[in-house]
Amino acid sequence: MFQVKADVETQGEFVESLASEVRAARFANIDDVVAFVHWLDEELSFLVDERAVLKHFDWPESKTDALREAAFEYQDLVKLENKATSFVDDPKLPCEEALKRMYSLLEK
């Protein structure tokens, strides 16, 4: 609790500048969202307890959460795309097993 209070008192200007960056953030490219979220998380990692500290400020929590969710969902889609495009149909596999492998990709 003491460390959170210390961060609130000493990191206020830093947190407010980050909040301004989040509020002003506009993106046309999802890769820019991913980079921004990575940068923001790096910056916030300097706080003792991110949630506990940020609740003391006018932090744009819903926008931050939306940006993070968009970035993570996009990264998951990229991983899925990589798995799907690298799928190799093995003609030696029995049909049922091959269909199970294909279906497991489809379920993701």
PDB file as gemmi writes it, atoms N, CA and C in Angstrom:
CRYST1    1.000    1.000    1.000  90.00  90.00  90.00 P 1                      
ATOM      1  N   MET A   1       0.827  -1.189   0.000  1.00  0.00           N  
ATOM      2  CA  MET A   1       0.000   0.000   0.000  1.00  0.00           C  
ATOM      3  C   MET A   1       0.877   1.261   0.000  1.00  0.00           C  
ATOM      4  N   PHE A   2       1.953   1.224   0.776  1.00  0.00           N  
ATOM      5  CA  PHE A   2       2.859   2.371   0.839  1.00  0.00           C  
ATOM      6  C   PHE A   2       3.498   2.631  -0.519  1.00  0.00           C  
ATOM      7  N   GLN A   3       3.878   1.551  -1.205  1.00  0.00           N  
ATOM      8  CA  GLN A   3       4.523   1.703  -2.516  1.00  0.00           C  
ATOM      9  C   GLN A   3       3.556   2.280  -3.546  1.00  0.00           C  
ATOM     10  N   VAL A   4       2.292   1.882  -3.479  1.00  0.00           N  
ATOM     11  CA  VAL A   4       1.278   2.430  -4.389  1.00  0.00           C  
ATOM     12  C   VAL A   4       1.121   3.918  -4.129  1.00  0.00           C  
ATOM     13  N   LYS A   5       1.030   4.290  -2.857  1.00  0.00           N  
ATOM     14  CA  LYS A   5       0.892   5.708  -2.497  1.00  0.00           C  
ATOM     15  C   LYS A   5       2.103   6.506  -2.987  1.00  0.00           C  
ATOM     16  N   ALA A   6       3.275   5.920  -2.847  1.00  0.00           N  
ATOM     17  CA  ALA A   6       4.490   6.594  -3.310  1.00  0.00           C  
ATOM     18  C   ALA A   6       4.451   6.795  -4.821  1.00  0.00           C  
ATOM     19  N   ASP A   7       4.009   5.779  -5.560  1.00  0.00           N  
ATOM     20  CA  ASP A   7       3.888   5.920  -7.013  1.00  0.00           C  
ATOM     21  C   ASP A   7       2.862   6.990  -7.379  1.00  0.00           C  
ATOM     22  N   VAL A   8       1.746   7.013  -6.675  1.00  0.00           N  
ATOM     23  CA  VAL A   8       0.710   8.019  -6.947  1.00  0.00           C  
ATOM     24  C   VAL A   8       1.291   9.416  -6.764  1.00  0.00           C  
ATOM     25  N   GLU A   9       2.084   9.590  -5.732  1.00  0.00           N  
ATOM     26  CA  GLU A   9       2.650  10.910  -5.435  1.00  0.00           C  
ATOM     27  C   GLU A   9       3.801  11.286  -6.365  1.00  0.00           C  
ATOM     28  N   THR A  10       4.627  10.322  -6.729  1.00  0.00           N  
ATOM     29  CA  THR A  10       5.828  10.659  -7.508  1.00  0.00           C  
ATOM     30  C   THR A  10       5.677  10.468  -9.015  1.00  0.00           C  
ATOM     31  N   GLN A  11       4.725   9.661  -9.443  1.00  0.00           N  
ATOM     32  CA  GLN A  11       4.586   9.348 -10.867  1.00  0.00           C  
ATOM     33  C   GLN A  11       3.373  10.012 -11.519  1.00  0.00           C  
ATOM     34  N   GLY A  12       2.768  10.957 -10.826  1.00  0.00           N  
ATOM     35  CA  GLY A  12       1.555  11.599 -11.336  1.00  0.00           C  
ATOM     36  C   GLY A  12       1.720  12.236 -12.700  1.00  0.00           C  
ATOM     37  N   GLU A  13       2.768  12.993 -12.881  1.00  0.00           N  
ATOM     38  CA  GLU A  13       3.002  13.664 -14.162  1.00  0.00           C  
ATOM     39  C   GLU A  13       3.231  12.636 -15.277  1.00  0.00           C  
ATOM     40  N   PHE A  14       3.971  11.610 -14.954  1.00  0.00           N  
ATOM     41  CA  PHE A  14       4.231  10.525 -15.899  1.00  0.00           C  
ATOM     42  C   PHE A  14       2.924   9.844 -16.318  1.00  0.00           C  
ATOM     43  N   VAL A  15       2.089   9.507 -15.342  1.00  0.00           N  
ATOM     44  CA  VAL A  15       0.813   8.839 -15.624  1.00  0.00           C  
ATOM     45  C   VAL A  15      -0.094   9.748 -16.444  1.00  0.00           C  
ATOM     46  N   GLU A  16      -0.150  11.025 -16.096  1.00  0.00           N  
ATOM     47  CA  GLU A  16      -0.990  11.965 -16.850  1.00  0.00           C  
ATOM     48  C   GLU A  16      -0.515  12.093 -18.296  1.00  0.00           C  
ATOM     49  N   SER A  17       0.794  12.076 -18.513  1.00  0.00           N  
ATOM     50  CA  SER A  17       1.295  12.162 -19.892  1.00  0.00           C  
ATOM     51  C   SER A  17       0.931  10.904 -20.678  1.00  0.00           C  
ATOM     52  N   LEU A  18       0.985   9.750 -20.033  1.00  0.00           N  
ATOM     53  CA  LEU A  18       0.570   8.512 -20.698  1.00  0.00           C  
ATOM     54  C   LEU A  18      -0.927   8.529 -20.999  1.00  0.00           C  
ATOM     55  N   ALA A  19      -1.708   9.042 -20.049  1.00  0.00           N  
ATOM     56  CA  ALA A  19      -3.159   9.133 -20.257  1.00  0.00           C  
ATOM     57  C   ALA A  19      -3.473  10.021 -21.456  1.00  0.00           C  
ATOM     58  N   SER A  20      -2.744  11.102 -21.597  1.00  0.00           N  
ATOM     59  CA  SER A  20      -2.929  11.988 -22.756  1.00  0.00           C  
ATOM     60  C   SER A  20      -2.589  11.269 -24.055  1.00  0.00           C  
ATOM     61  N   GLU A  21      -1.525  10.484 -24.031  1.00  0.00           N  
ATOM     62  CA  GLU A  21      -1.139   9.706 -25.213  1.00  0.00           C  
ATOM     63  C   GLU A  21      -2.248   8.725 -25.606  1.00  0.00           C  
ATOM     64  N   VAL A  22      -2.824   8.060 -24.606  1.00  0.00           N  
ATOM     65  CA  VAL A  22      -3.892   7.095 -24.878  1.00  0.00           C  
ATOM     66  C   VAL A  22      -5.114   7.811 -25.443  1.00  0.00           C  
ATOM     67  N   ARG A  23      -5.513   8.907 -24.815  1.00  0.00           N  
ATOM     68  CA  ARG A  23      -6.686   9.656 -25.292  1.00  0.00           C  
ATOM     69  C   ARG A  23      -6.502  10.147 -26.721  1.00  0.00           C  
ATOM     70  N   ALA A  24      -5.299  10.555 -27.075  1.00  0.00           N  
ATOM     71  CA  ALA A  24      -5.027  11.119 -28.402  1.00  0.00           C  
ATOM     72  C   ALA A  24      -4.770  10.045 -29.463  1.00  0.00           C  
ATOM     73  N   ALA A  25      -4.606   8.819 -29.045  1.00  0.00           N  
ATOM     74  CA  ALA A  25      -4.231   7.746 -29.976  1.00  0.00           C  
ATOM     75  C   ALA A  25      -5.332   7.481 -30.999  1.00  0.00           C  
ATOM     76  N   ARG A  26      -4.946   7.512 -32.259  1.00  0.00           N  
ATOM     77  CA  ARG A  26      -5.817   7.185 -33.393  1.00  0.00           C  
ATOM     78  C   ARG A  26      -4.976   6.346 -34.353  1.00  0.00           C  
ATOM     79  N   PHE A  27      -5.554   5.265 -34.831  1.00  0.00           N  
ATOM     80  CA  PHE A  27      -4.784   4.358 -35.670  1.00  0.00           C  
ATOM     81  C   PHE A  27      -5.548   3.983 -36.927  1.00  0.00           C  
ATOM     82  N   ALA A  28      -4.817   3.867 -38.019  1.00  0.00           N  
ATOM     83  CA  ALA A  28      -5.385   3.399 -39.283  1.00  0.00           C  
ATOM     84  C   ALA A  28      -4.891   1.988 -39.592  1.00  0.00           C  
ATOM     85  N   ASN A  29      -3.906   1.536 -38.826  1.00  0.00           N  
ATOM     86  CA  ASN A  29      -3.271   0.251 -39.094  1.00  0.00           C  
ATOM     87  C   ASN A  29      -3.179  -0.536 -37.790  1.00  0.00           C  
ATOM     88  N   ILE A  30      -3.631  -1.774 -37.805  1.00  0.00           N  
ATOM     89  CA  ILE A  30      -3.630  -2.591 -36.594  1.00  0.00           C  
ATOM     90  C   ILE A  30      -2.221  -2.860 -36.078  1.00  0.00           C  
ATOM     91  N   ASP A  31      -1.243  -2.902 -36.967  1.00  0.00           N  
ATOM     92  CA  ASP A  31       0.137  -3.095 -36.509  1.00  0.00           C  
ATOM     93  C   ASP A  31       0.594  -1.928 -35.634  1.00  0.00           C  
ATOM     94  N   ASP A  32       0.080  -0.735 -35.916  1.00  0.00           N  
ATOM     95  CA  ASP A  32       0.391   0.424 -35.079  1.00  0.00           C  
ATOM     96  C   ASP A  32      -0.249   0.290 -33.699  1.00  0.00           C  
ATOM     97  N   VAL A  33      -1.428  -0.314 -33.644  1.00  0.00           N  
ATOM     98  CA  VAL A  33      -2.087  -0.569 -32.354  1.00  0.00           C  
ATOM     99  C   VAL A  33      -1.235  -1.528 -31.532  1.00  0.00           C  
ATOM    100  N   VAL A  34      -0.772  -2.589 -32.158  1.00  0.00           N  
ATOM    101  CA  VAL A  34       0.065  -3.577 -31.466  1.00  0.00           C  
ATOM    102  C   VAL A  34       1.327  -2.910 -30.916  1.00  0.00           C  
ATOM    103  N   ALA A  35       1.969  -2.096 -31.731  1.00  0.00           N  
ATOM    104  CA  ALA A  35       3.192  -1.407 -31.289  1.00  0.00           C  
ATOM    105  C   ALA A  35       2.893  -0.438 -30.149  1.00  0.00           C  
ATOM    106  N   PHE A  36       1.781   0.283 -30.241  1.00  0.00           N  
ATOM    107  CA  PHE A  36       1.414   1.240 -29.197  1.00  0.00           C  
ATOM    108  C   PHE A  36       1.141   0.520 -27.878  1.00  0.00           C  
ATOM    109  N   VAL A  37       0.395  -0.564 -27.935  1.00  0.00           N  
ATOM    110  CA  VAL A  37       0.078  -1.328 -26.719  1.00  0.00           C  
ATOM    111  C   VAL A  37       1.357  -1.884 -26.097  1.00  0.00           C  
ATOM    112  N   HIS A  38       2.256  -2.374 -26.922  1.00  0.00           N  
ATOM    113  CA  HIS A  38       3.539  -2.879 -26.412  1.00  0.00           C  
ATOM    114  C   HIS A  38       4.301  -1.752 -25.705  1.00  0.00           C  
ATOM    115  N   TRP A  39       4.371  -0.593 -26.346  1.00  0.00           N  
ATOM    116  CA  TRP A  39       5.055   0.559 -25.750  1.00  0.00           C  
ATOM    117  C   TRP A  39       4.383   0.970 -24.440  1.00  0.00           C  
ATOM    118  N   LEU A  40       3.056   1.059 -24.450  1.00  0.00           N  
ATOM    119  CA  LEU A  40       2.319   1.476 -23.258  1.00  0.00           C  
ATOM    120  C   LEU A  40       2.543   0.502 -22.107  1.00  0.00           C  
ATOM    121  N   ASP A  41       2.479  -0.785 -22.391  1.00  0.00           N  
ATOM    122  CA  ASP A  41       2.698  -1.782 -21.339  1.00  0.00           C  
ATOM    123  C   ASP A  41       4.113  -1.703 -20.772  1.00  0.00           C  
ATOM    124  N   GLU A  42       5.082  -1.421 -21.639  1.00  0.00           N  
ATOM    125  CA  GLU A  42       6.459  -1.228 -21.162  1.00  0.00           C  
ATOM    126  C   GLU A  42       6.530  -0.031 -20.213  1.00  0.00           C  
ATOM    127  N   GLU A  43       5.896   1.050 -20.593  1.00  0.00           N  
ATOM    128  CA  GLU A  43       5.909   2.258 -19.759  1.00  0.00           C  
ATOM    129  C   GLU A  43       5.214   2.007 -18.421  1.00  0.00           C  
ATOM    130  N   LEU A  44       4.068   1.342 -18.460  1.00  0.00           N  
ATOM    131  CA  LEU A  44       3.304   1.094 -17.235  1.00  0.00           C  
ATOM    132  C   LEU A  44       3.967   0.060 -16.332  1.00  0.00           C  
ATOM    133  N   SER A  45       4.876  -0.723 -16.872  1.00  0.00           N  
ATOM    134  CA  SER A  45       5.539  -1.746 -16.063  1.00  0.00           C  
ATOM    135  C   SER A  45       6.422  -1.140 -14.976  1.00  0.00           C  
ATOM    136  N   PHE A  46       6.708   0.148 -15.090  1.00  0.00           N  
ATOM    137  CA  PHE A  46       7.520   0.809 -14.066  1.00  0.00           C  
ATOM    138  C   PHE A  46       6.721   1.095 -12.798  1.00  0.00           C  
ATOM    139  N   LEU A  47       5.403   1.011 -12.885  1.00  0.00           N  
ATOM    140  CA  LEU A  47       4.570   1.240 -11.705  1.00  0.00           C  
ATOM    141  C   LEU A  47       4.567  -0.016 -10.837  1.00  0.00           C  
ATOM    142  N   VAL A  48       4.454   0.195  -9.534  1.00  0.00           N  
ATOM    143  CA  VAL A  48       4.454  -0.923  -8.588  1.00  0.00           C  
ATOM    144  C   VAL A  48       3.260  -1.846  -8.836  1.00  0.00           C  
ATOM    145  N   ASP A  49       2.068  -1.267  -8.956  1.00  0.00           N  
ATOM    146  CA  ASP A  49       0.832  -2.013  -9.196  1.00  0.00           C  
ATOM    147  C   ASP A  49      -0.018  -1.161 -10.131  1.00  0.00           C  
ATOM    148  N   GLU A  50      -0.002  -1.526 -11.397  1.00  0.00           N  
ATOM    149  CA  GLU A  50      -0.634  -0.693 -12.425  1.00  0.00           C  
ATOM    150  C   GLU A  50      -2.067  -0.301 -12.069  1.00  0.00           C  
ATOM    151  N   ARG A  51      -2.919  -1.270 -11.815  1.00  0.00           N  
ATOM    152  CA  ARG A  51      -4.340  -0.983 -11.542  1.00  0.00           C  
ATOM    153  C   ARG A  51      -4.513  -0.117 -10.297  1.00  0.00           C  
ATOM    154  N   ALA A  52      -3.787  -0.458  -9.247  1.00  0.00           N  
ATOM    155  CA  ALA A  52      -3.928   0.286  -7.992  1.00  0.00           C  
ATOM    156  C   ALA A  52      -3.488   1.735  -8.144  1.00  0.00           C  
ATOM    157  N   VAL A  53      -2.448   1.974  -8.917  1.00  0.00           N  
ATOM    158  CA  VAL A  53      -1.953   3.341  -9.114  1.00  0.00           C  
ATOM    159  C   VAL A  53      -2.879   4.113 -10.045  1.00  0.00           C  
ATOM    160  N   LEU A  54      -3.256   3.502 -11.161  1.00  0.00           N  
ATOM    161  CA  LEU A  54      -4.037   4.216 -12.173  1.00  0.00           C  
ATOM    162  C   LEU A  54      -5.421   4.621 -11.690  1.00  0.00           C  
ATOM    163  N   LYS A  55      -5.983   3.888 -10.733  1.00  0.00           N  
ATOM    164  CA  LYS A  55      -7.326   4.240 -10.259  1.00  0.00           C  
ATOM    165  C   LYS A  55      -7.344   5.593  -9.541  1.00  0.00           C  
ATOM    166  N   HIS A  56      -6.187   6.115  -9.201  1.00  0.00           N  
ATOM    167  CA  HIS A  56      -6.097   7.423  -8.546  1.00  0.00           C  
ATOM    168  C   HIS A  56      -6.060   8.574  -9.550  1.00  0.00           C  
ATOM    169  N   PHE A  57      -6.085   8.240 -10.826  1.00  0.00           N  
ATOM    170  CA  PHE A  57      -5.983   9.255 -11.876  1.00  0.00           C  
ATOM    171  C   PHE A  57      -7.169   9.143 -12.824  1.00  0.00           C  
ATOM    172  N   ASP A  58      -7.313  10.143 -13.666  1.00  0.00           N  
ATOM    173  CA  ASP A  58      -8.345  10.122 -14.701  1.00  0.00           C  
ATOM    174  C   ASP A  58      -7.802   9.311 -15.876  1.00  0.00           C  
ATOM    175  N   TRP A  59      -7.687   8.018 -15.644  1.00  0.00           N  
ATOM    176  CA  TRP A  59      -7.084   7.124 -16.623  1.00  0.00           C  
ATOM    177  C   TRP A  59      -8.153   6.629 -17.602  1.00  0.00           C  
ATOM    178  N   PRO A  60      -7.875   6.665 -18.908  1.00  0.00           N  
ATOM    179  CA  PRO A  60      -8.840   6.183 -19.911  1.00  0.00           C  
ATOM    180  C   PRO A  60      -8.856   4.645 -19.976  1.00  0.00           C  
ATOM    181  N   GLU A  61      -9.393   4.048 -18.933  1.00  0.00           N  
ATOM    182  CA  GLU A  61      -9.333   2.593 -18.776  1.00  0.00           C  
ATOM    183  C   GLU A  61     -10.037   1.838 -19.899  1.00  0.00           C  
ATOM    184  N   SER A  62     -11.231   2.286 -20.284  1.00  0.00           N  
ATOM    185  CA  SER A  62     -11.964   1.540 -21.313  1.00  0.00           C  
ATOM    186  C   SER A  62     -11.246   1.597 -22.660  1.00  0.00           C  
ATOM    187  N   LYS A  63     -10.647   2.735 -22.988  1.00  0.00           N  
ATOM    188  CA  LYS A  63      -9.912   2.828 -24.252  1.00  0.00           C  
ATOM    189  C   LYS A  63      -8.652   1.969 -24.197  1.00  0.00           C  
ATOM    190  N   THR A  64      -7.962   2.011 -23.074  1.00  0.00           N  
ATOM    191  CA  THR A  64      -6.759   1.187 -22.911  1.00  0.00           C  
ATOM    192  C   THR A  64      -7.108  -0.292 -23.046  1.00  0.00           C  
ATOM    193  N   ASP A  65      -8.184  -0.703 -22.379  1.00  0.00           N  
ATOM    194  CA  ASP A  65      -8.609  -2.101 -22.460  1.00  0.00           C  
ATOM    195  C   ASP A  65      -8.988  -2.486 -23.886  1.00  0.00           C  
ATOM    196  N   ALA A  66      -9.682  -1.590 -24.592  1.00  0.00           N  
ATOM    197  CA  ALA A  66     -10.082  -1.870 -25.979  1.00  0.00           C  
ATOM    198  C   ALA A  66      -8.862  -1.997 -26.888  1.00  0.00           C  
ATOM    199  N   LEU A  67      -7.879  -1.124 -26.702  1.00  0.00           N  
ATOM    200  CA  LEU A  67      -6.657  -1.207 -27.505  1.00  0.00           C  
ATOM    201  C   LEU A  67      -5.906  -2.507 -27.232  1.00  0.00           C  
ATOM    202  N   ARG A  68      -5.805  -2.872 -25.952  1.00  0.00           N  
ATOM    203  CA  ARG A  68      -5.128  -4.121 -25.597  1.00  0.00           C  
ATOM    204  C   ARG A  68      -5.853  -5.325 -26.191  1.00  0.00           C  
ATOM    205  N   GLU A  69      -7.173  -5.326 -26.061  1.00  0.00           N  
ATOM    206  CA  GLU A  69      -7.938  -6.449 -26.590  1.00  0.00           C  
ATOM    207  C   GLU A  69      -7.773  -6.559 -28.104  1.00  0.00           C  
ATOM    208  N   ALA A  70      -7.841  -5.432 -28.795  1.00  0.00           N  
ATOM    209  CA  ALA A  70      -7.663  -5.444 -30.250  1.00  0.00           C  
ATOM    210  C   ALA A  70      -6.284  -5.983 -30.624  1.00  0.00           C  
ATOM    211  N   ALA A  71      -5.261  -5.541 -29.913  1.00  0.00           N  
ATOM    212  CA  ALA A  71      -3.898  -5.993 -30.205  1.00  0.00           C  
ATOM    213  C   ALA A  71      -3.749  -7.492 -29.961  1.00  0.00           C  
ATOM    214  N   PHE A  72      -4.265  -7.971 -28.833  1.00  0.00           N  
ATOM    215  CA  PHE A  72      -4.120  -9.387 -28.512  1.00  0.00           C  
ATOM    216  C   PHE A  72      -4.939 -10.263 -29.459  1.00  0.00           C  
ATOM    217  N   GLU A  73      -6.157  -9.824 -29.789  1.00  0.00           N  
ATOM    218  CA  GLU A  73      -6.984 -10.594 -30.725  1.00  0.00           C  
ATOM    219  C   GLU A  73      -6.316 -10.662 -32.097  1.00  0.00           C  
ATOM    220  N   TYR A  74      -5.755  -9.540 -32.533  1.00  0.00           N  
ATOM    221  CA  TYR A  74      -5.063  -9.522 -33.822  1.00  0.00           C  
ATOM    222  C   TYR A  74      -3.873 -10.481 -33.809  1.00  0.00           C  
ATOM    223  N   GLN A  75      -3.105 -10.453 -32.729  1.00  0.00           N  
ATOM    224  CA  GLN A  75      -1.950 -11.350 -32.634  1.00  0.00           C  
ATOM    225  C   GLN A  75      -2.392 -12.812 -32.644  1.00  0.00           C  
ATOM    226  N   ASP A  76      -3.524 -13.104 -32.000  1.00  0.00           N  
ATOM    227  CA  ASP A  76      -4.056 -14.466 -32.038  1.00  0.00           C  
ATOM    228  C   ASP A  76      -4.460 -14.859 -33.456  1.00  0.00           C  
ATOM    229  N   LEU A  77      -5.066 -13.919 -34.184  1.00  0.00           N  
ATOM    230  CA  LEU A  77      -5.448 -14.193 -35.573  1.00  0.00           C  
ATOM    231  C   LEU A  77      -4.229 -14.444 -36.456  1.00  0.00           C  
ATOM    232  N   VAL A  78      -3.175 -13.687 -36.225  1.00  0.00           N  
ATOM    233  CA  VAL A  78      -1.942 -13.887 -36.997  1.00  0.00           C  
ATOM    234  C   VAL A  78      -1.371 -15.277 -36.725  1.00  0.00           C  
ATOM    235  N   LYS A  79      -1.384 -15.692 -35.455  1.00  0.00           N  
ATOM    236  CA  LYS A  79      -0.890 -17.035 -35.111  1.00  0.00           C  
ATOM    237  C   LYS A  79      -1.734 -18.107 -35.790  1.00  0.00           C  
ATOM    238  N   LEU A  80      -3.054 -17.905 -35.773  1.00  0.00           N  
ATOM    239  CA  LEU A  80      -3.947 -18.865 -36.406  1.00  0.00           C  
ATOM    240  C   LEU A  80      -3.718 -18.911 -37.912  1.00  0.00           C  
ATOM    241  N   GLU A  81      -3.543 -17.745 -38.514  1.00  0.00           N  
ATOM    242  CA  GLU A  81      -3.265 -17.690 -39.949  1.00  0.00           C  
ATOM    243  C   GLU A  81      -1.976 -18.449 -40.276  1.00  0.00           C  
ATOM    244  N   ASN A  82      -0.966 -18.258 -39.448  1.00  0.00           N  
ATOM    245  CA  ASN A  82       0.309 -18.959 -39.673  1.00  0.00           C  
ATOM    246  C   ASN A  82       0.143 -20.471 -39.571  1.00  0.00           C  
ATOM    247  N   LYS A  83      -0.658 -20.913 -38.588  1.00  0.00           N  
ATOM    248  CA  LYS A  83      -0.905 -22.348 -38.455  1.00  0.00           C  
ATOM    249  C   LYS A  83      -1.671 -22.883 -39.663  1.00  0.00           C  
ATOM    250  N   ALA A  84      -2.691 -22.133 -40.079  1.00  0.00           N  
ATOM    251  CA  ALA A  84      -3.520 -22.592 -41.198  1.00  0.00           C  
ATOM    252  C   ALA A  84      -2.734 -22.619 -42.504  1.00  0.00           C  
ATOM    253  N   THR A  85      -1.923 -21.607 -42.731  1.00  0.00           N  
ATOM    254  CA  THR A  85      -1.182 -21.559 -43.995  1.00  0.00           C  
ATOM    255  C   THR A  85      -0.001 -22.526 -44.012  1.00  0.00           C  
ATOM    256  N   SER A  86       0.434 -22.948 -42.841  1.00  0.00           N  
ATOM    257  CA  SER A  86       1.542 -23.904 -42.810  1.00  0.00           C  
ATOM    258  C   SER A  86       1.043 -25.345 -42.704  1.00  0.00           C  
ATOM    259  N   PHE A  87      -0.280 -25.507 -42.706  1.00  0.00           N  
ATOM    260  CA  PHE A  87      -0.847 -26.852 -42.622  1.00  0.00           C  
ATOM    261  C   PHE A  87      -0.445 -27.656 -43.852  1.00  0.00           C  
ATOM    262  N   VAL A  88       0.058 -28.846 -43.612  1.00  0.00           N  
ATOM    263  CA  VAL A  88       0.446 -29.734 -44.705  1.00  0.00           C  
ATOM    264  C   VAL A  88      -0.411 -30.990 -44.605  1.00  0.00           C  
ATOM    265  N   ASP A  89      -1.142 -31.241 -45.653  1.00  0.00           N  
ATOM    266  CA  ASP A  89      -1.978 -32.437 -45.695  1.00  0.00           C  
ATOM    267  C   ASP A  89      -1.090 -33.641 -45.987  1.00  0.00           C  
ATOM    268  N   ASP A  90      -1.085 -34.565 -45.071  1.00  0.00           N  
ATOM    269  CA  ASP A  90      -0.275 -35.773 -45.225  1.00  0.00           C  
ATOM    270  C   ASP A  90      -1.145 -36.865 -45.842  1.00  0.00           C  
ATOM    271  N   PRO A  91      -0.913 -37.196 -47.107  1.00  0.00           N  
ATOM    272  CA  PRO A  91      -1.752 -38.204 -47.767  1.00  0.00           C  
ATOM    273  C   PRO A  91      -1.620 -39.603 -47.143  1.00  0.00           C  
ATOM    274  N   LYS A  92      -0.615 -39.795 -46.310  1.00  0.00           N  
ATOM    275  CA  LYS A  92      -0.427 -41.098 -45.666  1.00  0.00           C  
ATOM    276  C   LYS A  92      -1.334 -41.265 -44.444  1.00  0.00           C  
ATOM    277  N   LEU A  93      -1.849 -40.144 -43.931  1.00  0.00           N  
ATOM    278  CA  LEU A  93      -2.730 -40.219 -42.766  1.00  0.00           C  
ATOM    279  C   LEU A  93      -4.086 -40.773 -43.180  1.00  0.00           C  
ATOM    280  N   PRO A  94      -4.688 -41.555 -42.305  1.00  0.00           N  
ATOM    281  CA  PRO A  94      -6.062 -41.984 -42.590  1.00  0.00           C  
ATOM    282  C   PRO A  94      -6.968 -40.748 -42.693  1.00  0.00           C  
ATOM    283  N   CYS A  95      -7.985 -40.851 -43.498  1.00  0.00           N  
ATOM    284  CA  CYS A  95      -8.878 -39.723 -43.765  1.00  0.00           C  
ATOM    285  C   CYS A  95      -9.446 -39.134 -42.473  1.00  0.00           C  
ATOM    286  N   GLU A  96      -9.885 -39.988 -41.559  1.00  0.00           N  
ATOM    287  CA  GLU A  96     -10.499 -39.510 -40.318  1.00  0.00           C  
ATOM    288  C   GLU A  96      -9.520 -38.671 -39.491  1.00  0.00           C  
ATOM    289  N   GLU A  97      -8.292 -39.127 -39.390  1.00  0.00           N  
ATOM    290  CA  GLU A  97      -7.275 -38.391 -38.626  1.00  0.00           C  
ATOM    291  C   GLU A  97      -6.949 -37.052 -39.293  1.00  0.00           C  
ATOM    292  N   ALA A  98      -6.838 -37.048 -40.609  1.00  0.00           N  
ATOM    293  CA  ALA A  98      -6.566 -35.802 -41.340  1.00  0.00           C  
ATOM    294  C   ALA A  98      -7.703 -34.807 -41.143  1.00  0.00           C  
ATOM    295  N   LEU A  99      -8.942 -35.302 -41.196  1.00  0.00           N  
ATOM    296  CA  LEU A  99     -10.096 -34.419 -40.988  1.00  0.00           C  
ATOM    297  C   LEU A  99     -10.115 -33.854 -39.566  1.00  0.00           C  
ATOM    298  N   LYS A 100      -9.720 -34.653 -38.589  1.00  0.00           N  
ATOM    299  CA  LYS A 100      -9.649 -34.171 -37.204  1.00  0.00           C  
ATOM    300  C   LYS A 100      -8.634 -33.037 -37.079  1.00  0.00           C  
ATOM    301  N   ARG A 101      -7.490 -33.189 -37.736  1.00  0.00           N  
ATOM    302  CA  ARG A 101      -6.463 -32.131 -37.698  1.00  0.00           C  
ATOM    303  C   ARG A 101      -6.992 -30.853 -38.336  1.00  0.00           C  
ATOM    304  N   MET A 102      -7.655 -31.009 -39.477  1.00  0.00           N  
ATOM    305  CA  MET A 102      -8.217 -29.839 -40.159  1.00  0.00           C  
ATOM    306  C   MET A 102      -9.302 -29.184 -39.313  1.00  0.00           C  
ATOM    307  N   TYR A 103     -10.140 -30.002 -38.702  1.00  0.00           N  
ATOM    308  CA  TYR A 103     -11.231 -29.477 -37.889  1.00  0.00           C  
ATOM    309  C   TYR A 103     -10.702 -28.750 -36.654  1.00  0.00           C  
ATOM    310  N   SER A 104      -9.623 -29.255 -36.078  1.00  0.00           N  
ATOM    311  CA  SER A 104      -9.058 -28.584 -34.895  1.00  0.00           C  
ATOM    312  C   SER A 104      -8.576 -27.180 -35.252  1.00  0.00           C  
ATOM    313  N   LEU A 105      -8.058 -27.002 -36.463  1.00  0.00           N  
ATOM    314  CA  LEU A 105      -7.679 -25.659 -36.916  1.00  0.00           C  
ATOM    315  C   LEU A 105      -8.912 -24.789 -37.111  1.00  0.00           C  
ATOM    316  N   LEU A 106      -9.958 -25.387 -37.661  1.00  0.00           N  
ATOM    317  CA  LEU A 106     -11.190 -24.651 -37.913  1.00  0.00           C  
ATOM    318  C   LEU A 106     -11.823 -24.164 -36.615  1.00  0.00           C  
ATOM    319  N   GLU A 107     -11.745 -24.962 -35.555  1.00  0.00           N  
ATOM    320  CA  GLU A 107     -12.346 -24.601 -34.271  1.00  0.00           C  
ATOM    321  C   GLU A 107     -11.671 -23.404 -33.617  1.00  0.00           C  
ATOM    322  N   LYS A 108     -10.414 -23.177 -33.951  1.00  0.00           N  
ATOM    323  CA  LYS A 108      -9.690 -22.073 -33.332  1.00  0.00           C  
ATOM    324  C   LYS A 108     -10.184 -20.790 -33.921  1.00  0.00           C  
TER     325      LYS A 108                                                      
END                                                                             
